[in-house]
Amino acid sequence: MLLAGVEQVMQSQLSPKNQQSVLLTVAQSLYLHGNFTAALDILALCDSSIDMQILKIKSLIKLNQQQKARILWQKLSQQNPQNSNIKLLGWLTKDSYLAGDIKQIKIAFQNSDASELKLELLIHIFTHRDNHPILSRQLILENENTTATSASQKAWQSLMKSSLLIEDNQIDQAIKLLDSTLKNAANNYHPLHCELAKLNHFAANLYAQAGAQLAQEQALNKAMFIYQQLLPNFEHELSTVLYEQYQYYLKERDYLQANNFLNKQLLHCSTSDQKCMKGRYESTMLGLSLRKYSQTLKNAELWLANGTQQSSQYYDITLAKYTAQYEQNTLNKTALFDIDLTQLSKQQQVQWLELVIKTNMFNTLTSQQMQQLIVYAKSNSPLAFELIATINKLNNNPHTQWLAQLEKQNHISHSTKNQFSPARDINAISETKRVSSITAPKHASQLKIGSEFTIEWDSKRLIGNTISVLVNHTVNYKVNSFDDFNNLKKIDWHPAATNLKNTGTAQIDPYHFMANGTNRFKLMLISDLGYWSLSDGFFSIASGKTVDNGLEHFLLKDKLVTTIITPKALDIYPVGQQKTITWNANKLYGQTVAMYVLHDDSRGIGDKQQVDLNIVNNRRWYQFAEELPNTGEFNLDPALFNGRGNNYKILIVSDLGYWSVSDKRFSVVNPL
């Protein structure tokens, strides 16, 4: 509408002076609404008055065209050497200042009568305060008592005062002031005003400095929402906010949410922009970590088309690309040997070797290539460790003659920061050794205790001679927890079988998983070389009848007594906390007792005096204590139950054969 109005103005009978006045008003309106390009288009129709030129320079600054703005300002300054407002404007065209500039800036600030321009410069210096913190603080202190003539001035003065409070470690006061500032701004601005977005954006940064993460997140979300509604204007500002949201969630280790915001940010920047190149690098690496291989390949190709060849990031991207292609079965294996090993960092050398091993190309390495690796291994302990383990354990490899040179010194594997052992006496795993291998169980598979199940995997991808089988005992997890390597460390993994031959199949009774439930379990297979795989989706473990019920005692119906006091029905026993099992020892005759926990379906067993002995004998029980003094109390860590879930019952049997079953069912959970 504004642009249509401009056409009418230009065709009207208005005097040139009035035409120029209208055009300036329109350009100012476009500027205030963030349409800086359109503002410049209007200004191109205007004369070269000072107000027109100042607005043009400010529009160029908003479009991050600092160099053009600087050149135009220099010309304007030469034409008007005594104009104090133009002198002040010059400092807006720079992001950083020399030590000698500070005095000149203060003088220009004092001499100018343009309150809006002074506020813009103050905000500009505040924005770049990391480059010149002393100047920022001095100007804020010198102007904090200036009477605010607008809601905008008042809001920015409050934000700047908050920053000083944070610097002075008055955190609580700073947060209260930030809260009230945003509340007042919400009342004084239109809900979609661009300055309200900018205020929230700055407040988010200050909340971060004050350690108020929730308030930071809310302010960023508010700024993002407003900028999204104002598109295509403020696209640069939106991109900046989205990138900061990515950094926020990355710091909080919420990698999936971080990835979501990073990919949104990349939609709002050009392919060759350096900030976007950084984002594409990060998206490539994060996508690989989260196993989002299409994302990895897309951003890798875009980065490689515009990035610096032969740089460290170049080889990170290249190795990430090849890893994603390997997982999607599209990798040309010979491409691995086109990489110049002399250019790789120590970590990249290990990643390259792991890719060679994963693709079953290790045995094809030439003597020259092995000699090169041996030379690197002398100063790269993880590389030497990987070479020794692979040569020792990989069948039919022709490289055993190199062991003598490698074993002359002690070597360690990856840094402990990059690996962990899922369970005691189980090989440590690292993020780069994950492979897609398990084909059974699949998502929604139904496993039944007492019925043999065949685990299936691709032994050519899970490199090694033997494997271990583990199942998660953590059941209160986020659905996407298994997509992120760092979250896997928080999962409680139970080893169900070890040292199985890596044949591609293994039969197991799900009883050994020591767990039951619906669609909550994953298998982890780990080879003796540390390569590992997770099953797809989640499978179920159902109860089932079995001859071997785990009971070491013969139960008689007439010796059933009601004696167990705790656990009560629906009690929760967190692992890692001291809990107590109590019973009436006067009713449970005997000197000692043994204790069992149910690892099966509790339905039909009953409680008190209404227990079905036939069902008890056809359920799986796990003995976790024996020959305890019959005192009526036993303190324990629920980890002894060797399982997690909400379907547990306790069975106590005395040495005289008297026995009792706990009420209903109780839960065993991970630490609260």
C-alpha positions in Angstrom: 0.0 0.0 0.0 2.8 2.4 0.9 4.5 1.7 -2.5 1.3 2.2 -4.3 0.9 5.5 -2.5 4.4 6.5 -3.6 3.4 6.1 -7.3 0.4 8.4 -6.7 2.6 11.0 -5.0 5.1 11.0 -7.9 2.3 11.5 -10.4 0.5 14.1 -8.3 0.5 17.9 -8.6 2.3 18.3 -5.2 5.2 20.6 -5.1 8.7 19.0 -5.2 9.2 20.0 -1.5 6.0 18.3 -0.4 6.7 15.3 -2.6 10.1 14.9 -0.8 8.4 15.3 2.6 5.9 12.5 1.8 8.7 10.2 0.4 10.8 10.7 3.5 7.8 9.9 5.7 7.1 6.7 3.7 10.8 5.7 3.9 10.9 6.3 7.6 7.8 4.2 8.1 9.3 1.4 6.0 12.5 1.7 8.1 10.6 1.4 11.4 8.8 -1.7 10.2 12.0 -3.4 9.2 11.6 -3.1 5.4 15.0 -1.6 4.9 15.4 -2.6 1.2 12.1 -1.0 0.3 13.2 2.1 2.3 16.3 2.4 0.2 14.2 2.0 -3.0 12.1 5.0 -1.9 15.2 7.0 -0.8 16.6 6.5 -4.3 13.7 8.7 -5.5 14.6 11.4 -3.0 16.9 14.4 -3.1 20.2 14.4 -1.2 19.0 16.3 1.9 20.7 15.4 5.2 17.7 13.6 6.6 17.4 11.5 3.5 21.1 10.6 3.6 21.1 9.8 7.3 18.1 7.4 6.8 19.9 5.8 3.8 23.0 5.2 5.9 21.0 3.8 8.8 19.1 1.4 6.4 22.4 0.2 4.9 23.7 -0.5 8.5 20.5 -2.5 9.2 21.2 -4.6 6.1 24.7 -5.3 7.4 26.3 -3.3 4.5 28.7 -1.5 6.8 31.2 -0.7 4.1 28.7 1.1 1.8 27.3 2.9 4.8 30.8 4.0 5.8 31.6 5.4 2.3 28.3 7.3 2.1 28.8 8.7 5.6 32.4 9.9 4.8 31.0 11.8 1.8 28.2 13.3 3.9 30.6 14.2 6.7 32.9 16.0 4.2 30.0 18.0 3.0 28.8 18.9 6.5 31.9 18.9 8.7 30.3 20.8 11.6 27.1 18.7 11.9 27.2 17.0 15.3 24.5 14.5 14.4 26.4 13.3 11.3 29.6 12.9 13.5 27.6 10.8 15.9 26.2 8.7 12.9 29.7 7.8 11.8 30.2 5.7 14.9 27.2 3.6 14.0 29.0 2.5 10.8 31.6 0.7 12.9 31.3 -2.4 15.1 34.6 -2.0 17.0 36.6 1.0 18.1 40.2 1.8 18.9 41.2 3.0 22.4 41.5 6.5 21.1 38.0 6.5 19.7 36.3 6.4 23.1 36.9 10.1 23.9 35.7 11.2 20.5 32.5 9.1 20.8 31.7 10.7 24.2 32.2 14.2 22.7 30.0 13.4 19.7 27.4 11.9 22.1 27.4 15.1 24.3 27.2 17.5 21.3 24.3 15.8 19.5 20.7 16.8 20.1 19.2 13.8 18.2 17.8 11.7 21.0 16.7 8.8 18.7 20.1 8.7 17.0 21.8 8.8 20.4 19.6 5.9 21.6 20.5 3.9 18.4 24.2 4.4 19.0 23.9 3.5 22.6 22.0 0.3 21.6 24.6 -0.3 18.9 27.5 0.0 21.4 25.5 -2.1 24.0 25.0 -4.8 21.3 28.7 -5.0 20.6 29.7 -4.5 24.3 32.0 -7.6 24.1 34.2 -5.6 21.8 34.4 -2.6 24.1 33.0 -3.3 27.6 34.5 -0.3 29.2 32.9 2.2 26.7 29.6 0.4 27.0 29.6 0.7 30.8 30.7 4.3 30.8 28.0 5.4 28.4 25.3 3.5 30.2 26.3 5.1 33.5 26.5 8.6 32.0 23.0 8.3 30.5 21.1 6.2 33.0 19.6 9.3 34.7 18.5 10.8 31.4 14.8 11.3 31.5 13.2 8.8 29.1 10.8 10.5 26.7 9.4 7.3 25.1 8.5 3.7 25.9 11.5 2.7 23.8 14.0 4.8 25.7 12.6 3.5 29.0 12.8 -0.1 28.0 16.3 0.1 26.7 17.6 2.1 29.7 16.1 -0.7 31.9 17.8 -3.4 29.9 21.2 -1.6 30.1 20.8 -1.1 33.8 20.1 -4.8 34.2 23.4 -5.5 32.4 25.3 -3.4 34.9 23.5 -5.2 37.8 24.7 -8.5 36.4 28.3 -7.2 36.0 28.1 -6.1 39.7 26.8 -9.6 40.6 23.4 -8.3 41.8 21.7 -11.2 40.0 18.3 -11.2 41.7 17.8 -7.5 41.2 18.8 -7.8 37.6 16.4 -10.7 36.9 13.5 -8.7 38.6 14.3 -5.7 36.5 14.4 -7.8 33.3 11.1 -9.4 34.1 9.4 -6.0 34.8 11.0 -4.5 31.6 9.5 -7.2 29.4 6.2 -7.0 31.1 6.0 -3.2 30.6 7.1 -3.6 27.0 4.4 -6.1 26.3 1.9 -3.6 27.5 3.4 -0.6 25.6 4.1 -2.2 22.2 1.9 -3.9 19.6 2.3 -7.7 20.1 4.1 -8.0 16.7 6.2 -4.8 17.0 9.8 -5.5 15.8 11.3 -3.6 18.7 9.4 -5.9 21.2 11.2 -8.8 19.4 14.6 -7.0 19.7 14.0 -6.2 23.4 13.2 -9.9 24.1 16.3 -10.9 22.2 18.6 -8.7 24.2 16.8 -9.7 27.4 17.5 -13.4 26.5 21.2 -12.7 26.4 21.1 -11.0 29.8 19.0 -13.8 31.3 21.7 -16.2 30.1 24.4 -14.2 31.8 22.3 -14.2 35.0 21.8 -18.0 34.8 18.0 -17.8 34.3 17.7 -20.5 31.7 13.9 -20.8 31.6 13.5 -17.0 31.3 16.2 -17.0 28.5 14.3 -19.7 26.6 11.0 -17.9 26.9 12.5 -14.6 25.7 14.1 -16.3 22.7 10.8 -18.0 21.8 9.0 -14.6 22.0 11.5 -12.9 19.8 11.4 -15.8 17.3 7.6 -15.8 17.1 7.5 -12.0 16.4 10.2 -12.1 13.8 8.5 -15.1 12.1 5.3 -13.1 11.7 7.2 -10.2 10.2 8.9 -12.2 7.4 10.3 -11.4 4.9 11.5 -8.5 6.9 14.0 -9.1 9.8 15.2 -12.4 8.2 18.7 -11.7 9.5 17.4 -11.1 13.0 15.3 -14.3 12.9 18.3 -16.2 11.7 20.4 -14.9 14.6 17.7 -15.8 17.2 17.3 -19.3 15.8 21.0 -19.9 16.0 21.1 -18.7 19.6 18.2 -21.1 20.3 20.3 -23.9 18.8 23.2 -22.9 21.1 20.9 -22.8 24.1 19.6 -26.4 23.6 23.1 -27.6 22.7 24.3 -26.4 26.0 21.4 -28.0 27.7 22.3 -31.3 25.9 18.9 -31.4 24.3 20.5 -32.4 20.9 17.3 -33.1 19.0 15.8 -29.7 19.9 19.1 -28.1 19.1 19.2 -29.8 15.7 15.6 -28.6 15.0 16.5 -25.0 15.6 19.8 -25.2 13.6 18.0 -26.5 10.6 15.4 -23.8 10.8 18.2 -21.2 11.0 19.8 -22.6 7.8 16.5 -22.0 5.9 17.1 -18.2 6.4 20.6 -17.7 5.2 22.5 -18.0 1.9 24.7 -20.9 1.0 28.0 -19.0 0.8 27.4 -16.8 3.9 30.2 -17.5 6.4 27.9 -17.8 9.4 25.7 -20.2 7.4 28.8 -22.2 6.4 29.5 -22.6 10.1 25.9 -23.7 10.6 26.1 -26.2 7.8 29.3 -27.7 9.3 27.6 -28.0 12.7 24.4 -29.4 11.1 26.5 -32.0 9.3 28.3 -33.2 12.4 25.2 -33.0 14.6 23.1 -34.9 12.0 25.8 -37.6 12.0 25.7 -37.8 15.8 21.9 -38.2 15.7 22.0 -40.6 12.8 20.1 -38.3 10.5 22.1 -39.3 7.5 20.1 -37.5 4.8 20.6 -34.2 6.7 24.3 -35.0 7.0 24.7 -35.7 3.3 22.7 -32.6 2.2 24.7 -30.2 4.4 28.0 -31.9 3.7 27.5 -31.5 -0.1 26.6 -27.8 0.4 29.6 -27.2 2.6 32.0 -29.0 0.3 30.8 -26.9 -2.7 31.7 -23.7 -0.9 34.1 -24.5 1.9 37.9 -24.3 2.2 39.7 -27.3 0.7 42.3 -29.2 2.7 41.2 -27.6 6.0 40.5 -29.6 9.2 36.8 -28.9 8.8 37.0 -30.2 5.2 38.2 -33.6 6.4 35.6 -33.6 9.2 32.9 -33.1 6.6 34.4 -35.6 4.2 34.6 -38.3 6.8 31.1 -37.5 8.0 29.8 -37.8 4.4 31.5 -41.1 3.9 30.1 -42.4 7.2 26.6 -41.4 6.2 27.0 -43.0 2.8 28.3 -46.2 4.5 25.2 -46.3 6.7 23.0 -45.8 3.6 24.9 -48.5 1.7 25.9 -45.9 -1.0 29.6 -45.5 -0.2 32.2 -46.1 -2.9 34.7 -47.8 -0.6 37.7 -46.9 -2.8 37.0 -43.2 -2.1 38.5 -43.8 1.4 41.9 -44.2 -0.2 41.7 -40.9 -2.0 42.0 -39.1 1.3 45.5 -37.7 2.0 46.3 -39.2 5.4 49.1 -36.7 5.9 46.4 -33.9 6.3 44.4 -35.7 8.9 44.4 -34.8 12.6 45.0 -37.6 15.1 41.3 -38.0 15.8 40.5 -38.0 12.0 43.2 -40.8 11.5 41.3 -43.0 14.0 38.0 -42.2 12.3 39.4 -43.0 8.9 40.8 -46.4 10.1 37.4 -47.2 11.7 35.7 -46.6 8.4 38.2 -48.8 6.6 37.5 -51.6 9.2 33.7 -51.1 9.0 33.8 -51.4 5.2 35.8 -54.7 5.5 38.7 -53.0 3.6 41.2 -53.5 6.4 42.6 -56.7 5.0 43.2 -54.9 1.6 45.5 -52.3 3.1 48.9 -52.4 1.3 52.2 -52.6 3.0 52.9 -49.0 2.1 49.6 -47.9 3.7 50.2 -50.0 6.8 53.7 -48.5 7.1 52.2 -45.1 6.9 49.7 -45.9 9.7 52.5 -47.4 11.9 54.5 -44.1 11.6 51.4 -42.1 12.6 50.6 -44.6 15.5 54.0 -43.7 17.1 52.5 -40.4 18.1 48.8 -41.3 18.1 48.1 -43.7 20.9 44.4 -44.3 20.1 45.3 -45.1 16.5 47.9 -47.6 17.7 45.4 -49.1 20.1 42.9 -49.6 17.3 45.5 -51.2 15.0 46.7 -53.6 17.7 43.1 -54.7 18.6 42.1 -55.1 15.0 45.2 -57.1 13.9 44.9 -59.4 17.0 41.2 -60.1 16.7 40.2 -59.7 13.0 40.2 -63.1 11.3 42.4 -63.8 8.3 44.1 -60.4 8.2 47.6 -60.3 6.6 49.1 -57.6 8.9 50.3 -59.6 11.9 54.0 -58.8 11.1 53.3 -55.2 12.1 52.4 -56.1 15.7 56.1 -56.1 16.8 56.5 -52.4 15.9 53.2 -51.5 17.5 53.5 -53.3 20.8 56.8 -51.7 21.9 54.9 -49.1 23.8 51.7 -48.9 25.9 48.7 -47.5 24.1 45.3 -46.2 25.2 42.0 -46.2 23.4 39.8 -43.1 22.8 39.5 -40.4 25.4 37.1 -41.4 28.2 35.1 -38.3 27.2 34.2 -40.0 23.9 33.4 -43.5 25.2 31.8 -45.4 28.0 31.3 -49.0 29.1 27.6 -49.8 29.2 28.1 -52.5 32.0 30.7 -54.0 34.1 33.3 -56.2 32.2 31.7 -55.1 28.8 33.9 -53.4 26.1 33.7 -49.6 26.1 31.9 -48.1 23.1 32.6 -44.9 21.2 30.2 -42.8 19.1 32.0 -43.4 15.8 31.9 -47.2 16.1 28.1 -47.5 16.0 26.7 -49.4 13.0 23.3 -50.5 11.7 23.4 -54.3 12.1 20.5 -55.8 14.1 17.6 -57.2 12.1 15.8 -59.0 14.9 14.1 -58.1 17.2 12.4 -55.4 15.2 10.1 -52.7 16.4 7.0 -54.1 18.1 8.4 -57.6 18.2 6.9 -59.8 20.9 9.3 -61.8 23.0 8.0 -64.3 25.5 9.8 -65.5 28.7 10.3 -69.3 28.4 10.3 -69.3 24.6 13.6 -69.2 22.8 14.1 -66.1 20.6 16.6 -65.8 17.7 18.5 -62.6 17.7 19.8 -61.8 14.2 22.4 -59.3 13.0 24.7 -58.6 10.1 28.1 -60.0 11.3 29.9 -58.3 8.4 28.9 -54.9 9.7 29.4 -55.7 13.4 33.1 -56.3 13.1 34.7 -58.7 15.6 34.9 -62.4 16.7 32.5 -62.4 19.7 29.6 -60.2 20.8 27.8 -59.3 24.0 24.1 -58.8 24.3 22.6 -56.1 26.5 19.1 -54.8 27.1 18.0 -51.5 28.6 16.7 -51.7 32.2 15.9 -48.0 32.2 12.2 -47.7 31.2 11.4 -44.0 32.1 13.2 -42.4 29.1 12.3 -40.0 26.4 11.4 -41.8 23.1 14.4 -40.2 21.3 16.9 -40.9 24.1 18.6 -43.6 22.1 19.3 -41.3 19.1 22.0 -39.4 21.1 25.2 -41.1 22.2 25.4 -38.9 25.3 22.0 -40.0 26.5 23.0 -43.7 26.2 25.3 -43.2 29.1 22.3 -42.5 31.3 20.6 -45.7 30.4 21.0 -48.7 32.7 22.2 -51.6 30.5 21.8 -55.2 31.7 24.1 -57.8 30.1 22.1 -60.9 29.1 24.8 -62.8 27.3 28.6 -62.4 26.7 31.3 -63.9 24.4 28.8 -65.2 21.9 30.4 -66.2 18.5 29.8 -63.5 15.9 27.8 -65.7 13.5 24.9 -63.4 12.9 22.4 -65.4 15.0 22.0 -66.4 18.6 19.2 -68.0 20.6 18.2 -66.7 24.0 15.4 -67.2 26.5 14.1 -63.6 27.2 14.1 -64.6 30.9 17.8 -63.6 30.9 16.8 -60.1 30.1 15.4 -59.9 33.6 12.6 -57.5 32.6 9.1 -57.5 31.1 6.8 -54.9 29.6 5.3 -53.6 26.4 7.3 -51.8 23.7 10.0 -50.4 26.0 13.1 -52.4 25.2 16.1 -52.3 22.9 19.0 -54.6 22.4 22.6 -53.4 22.2 25.1 -55.8 20.6 28.8 -55.0 21.2 31.7 -56.8 19.5 35.1 -57.6 21.0 36.5 -54.8 18.8 34.0 -52.3 20.2 31.7 -52.0 17.3 28.1 -51.8 18.4 24.5 -51.7 17.2 21.1 -50.9 18.6 17.9 -52.7 17.5 15.3 -50.6 15.7 12.3 -49.3 17.6 11.1 -51.0 20.8 10.1 -54.6 21.5 8.1 -56.2 24.2 8.8 -59.0 26.7 5.8 -61.0 27.8 5.5 -63.5 30.6 5.4 -67.2 29.8 5.2 -70.6 31.6 8.4 -72.4 32.2 9.5 -75.5 34.1 12.5 -73.7 35.5 10.8 -71.1 37.6 13.9 -70.1 39.6 12.5 -71.3 42.9 14.9 -73.1 45.2 12.2 -74.0 47.7 9.2 -76.4 47.5 6.0 -74.6 48.5 3.1 -76.2 50.3 -0.4 -74.6 50.3 -0.9 -75.2 54.0 2.2 -73.2 54.9 1.0 -70.0 53.2 0.8 -67.1 55.7 -0.1 -63.4 55.5 3.0 -61.6 56.8 4.6 -59.2 54.4 4.1 -55.5 55.4 6.2 -53.7 52.8 6.4 -53.3 49.9 2.7 -52.4 49.8 0.5 -52.2 46.7 1.8 -49.7 44.1 4.9 -48.7 46.2 7.8 -47.3 44.2 11.3 -48.6 45.0 14.0 -46.3 43.2 17.3 -48.0 42.5 20.1 -46.4 44.4 18.0 -45.5 47.5 17.9 -47.5 50.7 14.6 -49.3 51.0 13.2 -51.8 53.4 11.3 -55.0 53.2 9.3 -55.7 56.4 7.3 -58.7 57.5 5.8 -60.2 60.7 8.5 -62.6 61.9 6.1 -64.0 64.5 3.9 -65.5 61.8 6.7 -66.6 59.4 8.1 -69.4 61.6 11.8 -70.2 61.2 15.3 -68.9 62.0 16.2 -67.7 58.5 14.5 -66.6 55.3 15.1 -66.5 51.6 13.7 -63.8 49.3 12.6 -63.8 45.7 11.3 -61.1 43.4 8.9 -61.8 40.5 10.3 -61.5 37.0 7.1 -62.4 35.2 3.4 -61.5 34.9 1.8 -60.9 38.3 -1.8 -61.5 37.1 -3.6 -64.4 38.8 -1.0 -64.9 41.6 -3.2 -63.2 44.3 -2.1 -62.1 47.7 -2.7 -62.6 51.4 -4.4 -66.0 51.9 -5.8 -65.9 48.3 -2.6 -67.0 46.5 -2.8 -69.5 43.6 0.1 -71.9 44.2 -0.2 -73.4 40.7 0.4 -70.0 39.1 3.2 -69.2 41.6 5.0 -72.3 40.4 4.5 -71.4 36.8 6.1 -68.0 37.0 9.7 -66.9 36.9 11.2 -65.8 40.3 14.6 -64.3 40.9 16.3 -65.1 44.3 18.1 -62.0 45.5 18.8 -63.0 49.2 19.1 -66.2 51.2 19.8 -67.2 54.8 18.8 -63.9 56.2 18.0 -63.7 59.9 14.3 -63.8 60.4 14.1 -60.4 62.1 11.2 -58.9 60.2 13.2 -56.3 58.4 15.7 -56.3 55.6 17.4 -53.1 54.2 18.5 -53.2 50.6 19.2 -51.2 47.4 16.5 -52.2 44.9 19.3 -52.8 42.4 19.4 -56.3 44.0 16.1 -57.0 42.2 18.0 -57.1 38.9 15.2 -55.5 36.9 13.0 -52.4 36.3 9.3 -52.2 35.8 5.9 -52.0 37.5 5.0 -55.7 37.8 6.9 -56.9 40.8 5.9 -59.0 43.9 8.1 -60.3 46.8 8.1 -63.9 47.9 9.6 -64.7 51.3 10.2 -68.4 52.4 11.5 -69.4 55.8 13.8 -72.3 56.5 10.8 -74.2 57.9 8.9 -73.8 54.6 6.5 -71.0 55.6 6.0 -68.5 52.9 4.2 -65.3 52.0 3.6 -63.1 49.0 3.4 -59.3 49.0 0.2 -57.4 48.1 -0.8 -56.6 44.6 2.3 -55.3 42.7 5.0 -52.7 43.2 7.4 -50.8 40.9 11.2 -50.7 40.6 12.4 -47.5 38.9 15.7 -45.8 38.1 16.9 -43.1 40.5 14.4 -40.3 41.0 
